[in-house]
Amino acid sequence: MRIFKPRGERAGAVSAPAAPLKKRIRRSGAPKPPAPARRLWDRSNERVLDLLRSIGFLGPSVLGVTVFFIAPFLVVVWYSVIRSPINPEFVGLDNFISVLQNYSFQTAAKNTAIFSILAVPLAVVLSLGLALILECRIPCKSWFRTFFLSPMMVPVASVVLIWQVVFHRNGTLNAMLAPFGWQPVDWLNAPGWCMMVIIILFLWKNLGYNMILFMAALNNIPKELLEVADVEGASAAHKFFNIKLRYLSPTVLFVTILSIINSFKVFREIYLLTGNYPYEGLYMLQHFMNNTFAQPDYQKMSSAAVLLAIVMVALIALLFKVEDIFGKDVEG
């Protein structure tokens, strides 16, 4: 039988191998793969889009903080170094010297410092102690927790009303102490006692929240370390100071800063209890600011605000440094 062959093809000739797939794709006019420069450009565009998205989400918050916090504080700093808003003559540190020599400011600063020095450590230590107690197996634990959290649900006006009924000269506490021969005391106007009343009020309002923070931090301590300490016969004091307290250092820092801030906000309760001009032992920096604003003396008030901000920043920086020293080996 005769076999027909394609024209131009000789007998015994070997056909050329097919072109690779990549070459055939290129010959067919398909797009070439992106070059390194193109890939770098696409990656840069993606980064720019991420940056724009971040700016879009953070923009409103940054704008709000700038308009309502940073810009007013810069205005306060400007007012503290000029003679008056009407006569913006630069006077340097004259306003600060005048404030530091003011008797009302000295009294307010002294009372605020005494209150913070006494109330803040008590708030931290007592709330940590309550958290450690609730960590143990004790009866009525939920009732105990509710008792210390209940002040957070009570309005400030109701708290002040209770304190007025209890600590008034003719109040409940004096009536309870009268059978024991106790002479009636005007607790809110007596030297020494007035500060004690406000410290008790501060602790009653803040212990519950601080206790919850410490309880959450105690639950995050690695149980393996405590079990190893138990196996090795470590005492409870050794476990607390060398394990628990080291892991609690960030929470101790946070609770301390929060308590300091709350100690400067106690003016609200004192104001509702005693008014604009309380007994000298309860005259706080917030009273000084409020009364100076009512005059108004912007230079004195601005200088006092700048001094208070400097003290707060320095104190918080010191606390961060102490926490870094004692807690850096357990972080991360």
C-alpha positions in Angstrom: 0.0 0.0 0.0 1.3 3.4 -0.9 1.8 5.9 1.9 1.4 9.6 1.2 3.7 12.0 3.1 3.3 15.7 3.5 4.8 17.9 0.9 8.4 18.9 1.7 8.9 16.1 4.2 11.5 13.6 3.4 11.6 10.0 4.4 13.5 9.3 7.5 13.6 13.0 8.5 13.2 13.8 12.2 10.7 16.5 13.1 11.9 19.5 15.2 10.9 19.4 18.9 7.9 21.5 20.0 8.7 24.9 21.5 8.6 25.2 25.3 5.3 26.3 26.8 6.8 29.6 28.1 8.1 30.6 24.7 4.8 29.7 23.0 2.9 31.9 25.5 5.2 34.8 24.8 4.9 34.3 21.1 1.1 34.3 21.4 1.1 37.9 22.7 0.3 37.1 26.5 1.5 39.7 29.1 5.0 39.3 30.5 5.5 38.6 34.2 6.1 41.7 36.2 9.7 42.9 36.5 11.3 43.4 39.9 10.7 47.2 39.6 7.0 46.6 39.0 6.8 44.3 42.0 8.5 46.9 44.1 6.1 49.6 42.8 3.1 47.4 43.7 4.4 46.8 47.1 5.0 50.5 47.6 1.5 51.3 46.5 0.1 48.7 49.0 2.1 50.4 51.8 0.8 53.8 50.8 -2.8 52.5 50.8 -2.2 51.0 54.3 -0.9 54.3 55.5 -3.9 56.1 54.1 -6.2 53.7 55.8 -4.4 54.1 59.1 -4.7 57.9 58.7 -8.4 57.6 57.9 -9.0 55.6 61.1 -6.7 57.6 63.4 -7.5 61.0 62.0 -10.6 61.8 63.9 -9.1 60.8 67.2 -5.8 62.7 66.6 -7.9 65.7 65.5 -10.0 65.6 68.6 -7.0 65.2 71.0 -5.2 68.1 69.2 -8.2 70.4 69.3 -9.5 69.7 72.8 -6.3 68.8 74.7 -3.0 69.7 73.1 -4.0 73.1 71.7 -5.6 74.3 75.0 -2.6 73.1 77.0 -0.3 75.1 74.7 -2.6 78.1 75.2 -2.2 77.6 79.0 1.6 77.5 78.7 1.5 80.7 76.7 -0.8 82.4 79.3 1.7 81.3 82.1 4.6 83.4 80.6 2.7 86.6 79.7 1.4 89.4 81.8 -2.3 89.1 80.7 -4.3 88.2 77.5 -4.8 91.9 76.9 -1.2 92.8 77.5 0.8 89.8 76.1 4.1 91.0 77.4 6.6 88.2 78.1 7.4 88.0 81.8 9.3 84.7 82.0 9.0 83.0 85.3 7.3 85.9 87.2 3.9 84.2 87.2 5.3 80.9 88.5 7.2 82.7 91.3 4.0 84.6 92.3 2.0 81.4 92.4 4.7 79.6 94.5 4.6 82.5 97.0 0.8 82.4 97.2 -0.4 81.1 100.6 -3.6 79.5 99.2 -1.5 77.6 96.6 0.9 76.5 99.3 -1.9 75.2 101.5 -3.6 73.5 98.6 -0.4 71.8 97.4 0.5 70.7 100.9 -3.0 69.2 101.5 -3.1 67.5 98.1 0.4 66.0 98.6 -0.5 64.7 102.1 -3.7 63.2 100.8 -2.0 61.5 97.8 0.9 60.2 100.0 -1.5 58.6 102.4 -4.4 57.5 100.2 -2.5 56.1 97.1 -0.3 53.5 98.9 -3.3 52.5 101.0 -5.4 52.0 97.9 -2.7 49.9 96.1 -1.8 47.7 99.2 -5.4 47.1 100.4 -6.7 46.3 96.9 -3.9 43.9 96.4 -4.5 42.3 99.8 -8.2 41.9 98.9 -7.4 40.3 95.6 -5.1 37.8 97.3 -7.8 37.0 99.8 -10.3 36.4 97.1 -7.8 34.1 95.3 -8.0 31.7 98.2 -10.9 29.4 98.8 -13.1 31.3 101.3 -16.9 31.1 101.9 -19.2 33.7 100.4 -16.6 34.8 97.9 -19.1 36.3 95.5 -20.8 38.3 98.3 -17.5 39.6 99.4 -16.7 40.7 95.8 -20.1 42.3 95.4 -19.7 44.3 98.7 -16.5 46.0 97.4 -17.8 46.6 93.9 -21.1 48.1 95.0 -19.7 51.6 95.6 -18.9 51.8 91.8 -22.7 51.6 91.2 -23.7 54.3 93.7 -24.0 57.9 92.4 -21.6 60.5 93.9 -24.5 62.5 95.3 -25.8 59.5 97.2 -22.3 58.8 98.6 -22.0 62.4 99.8 -25.4 62.3 101.4 -24.4 59.1 103.3 -21.1 60.7 104.4 -22.9 63.8 105.6 -25.3 61.7 107.7 -22.6 59.6 109.2 -19.9 62.2 109.8 -21.9 65.2 110.8 -21.5 66.6 114.3 -25.0 65.3 115.1 -24.6 62.3 112.8 -24.7 58.6 113.2 -21.0 58.0 114.1 -21.1 60.5 117.1 -24.4 58.9 118.2 -22.8 55.5 118.2 -19.8 56.7 120.2 -21.7 58.7 122.7 -22.4 55.8 125.1 -18.7 55.2 125.4 -18.1 58.8 126.7 -17.0 60.1 123.3 -17.5 63.9 122.9 -19.2 64.9 119.6 -16.7 65.8 116.9 -17.3 67.8 113.7 -15.5 65.4 111.6 -15.4 67.5 108.4 -14.0 70.6 110.2 -11.7 69.0 112.8 -7.9 69.1 112.3 -6.7 65.6 111.4 -10.1 64.0 111.3 -11.2 65.7 108.2 -8.4 64.2 106.1 -9.2 60.8 107.6 -12.8 61.0 106.5 -11.9 61.9 102.9 -9.3 59.1 102.8 -11.9 56.6 103.9 -14.3 57.9 101.3 -11.6 57.6 98.6 -10.7 54.0 99.6 -14.4 53.0 99.7 -14.9 54.3 96.2 -11.8 52.9 94.5 -10.8 49.6 96.3 -13.3 47.5 94.3 -12.1 48.5 90.8 -8.4 48.1 91.8 -9.2 44.7 93.4 -10.6 43.5 90.1 -7.5 44.6 88.2 -5.3 42.7 90.6 -7.5 39.6 90.4 -7.1 39.5 86.6 -3.4 39.9 86.9 -3.1 37.1 89.5 -4.9 34.8 87.1 -2.3 35.5 84.4 0.6 34.3 86.5 2.0 31.0 85.1 0.7 28.2 87.3 3.8 26.1 86.4 6.1 28.5 88.4 3.8 28.3 91.5 3.7 24.5 91.2 7.4 24.2 91.0 7.8 26.5 94.0 5.3 24.3 96.0 7.3 21.2 95.1 10.5 22.8 96.2 8.9 23.8 99.5 8.9 27.5 99.0 7.0 29.5 101.6 4.0 31.7 100.8 6.0 34.9 101.4 8.8 33.6 99.1 6.2 32.9 96.3 4.5 36.3 96.8 7.7 38.5 96.7 9.7 36.5 94.2 7.0 35.3 91.8 3.7 37.0 92.1 4.9 40.5 92.8 7.3 40.3 89.9 4.6 39.4 87.5 2.2 41.9 89.1 4.6 44.9 88.6 2.8 46.2 85.4 -0.5 46.0 87.2 0.9 47.7 90.3 2.2 50.5 88.0 -1.2 50.9 86.3 -3.1 50.9 89.6 -0.7 53.4 91.2 -1.1 55.8 88.2 -4.9 55.4 88.3 -5.0 56.0 92.0 -2.9 59.1 91.7 -5.2 60.5 89.0 -8.3 59.6 91.2 -6.6 61.3 94.2 -6.5 64.5 92.2 -10.2 64.1 91.3 -11.4 63.8 94.9 -12.3 67.5 94.7 -15.8 66.5 93.5 -16.6 64.8 96.8 -15.0 67.4 99.0 -16.8 70.2 97.1 -20.2 68.5 97.5 -19.5 67.9 101.2 -18.0 71.4 102.1 -18.5 73.8 99.2 -16.0 76.2 97.6 -14.1 77.1 100.8 -13.8 74.1 103.1 -11.9 73.8 106.3 -8.2 74.6 105.6 -7.2 70.9 106.0 -9.4 70.0 103.0 -8.4 72.8 100.7 -7.0 71.0 97.6 -5.4 72.2 94.4 -8.7 71.8 92.6 -10.3 74.3 95.0 -7.5 76.7 94.2 -8.0 76.2 90.5 -11.8 76.6 90.7 -11.7 79.7 92.9 -9.0 81.3 90.7 -11.0 80.6 87.6 -14.0 82.3 89.2 -12.0 85.6 89.8 -10.7 85.2 86.9 -6.9 85.2 87.1 -5.8 83.3 84.1 -2.1 83.9 84.7 -2.1 82.4 88.2 -4.3 79.5 87.2 -2.2 78.7 84.1 1.0 78.8 86.1 -0.5 76.5 88.7 -1.7 74.1 85.9 1.7 74.0 84.3 3.4 73.3 87.6 0.9 70.5 88.3 1.5 69.0 84.9 5.3 69.0 85.4 5.0 67.3 88.8 2.6 64.6 87.3 4.8 63.9 84.3 7.9 63.6 86.6 6.1 61.3 89.0 4.7 59.0 86.3 8.2 58.9 84.6 9.7 57.8 88.0 7.0 55.1 88.4 7.8 53.8 84.9 11.5 53.7 85.7 10.9 51.8 89.0 8.6 49.3 87.2 11.2 48.8 84.5 13.8 47.9 87.1 11.7 45.4 89.0 9.6 43.9 86.2 11.7 43.8 83.1 13.0 40.3 83.7 9.5 38.8 83.5 8.0 40.8 80.6 7.9 39.4 77.1 
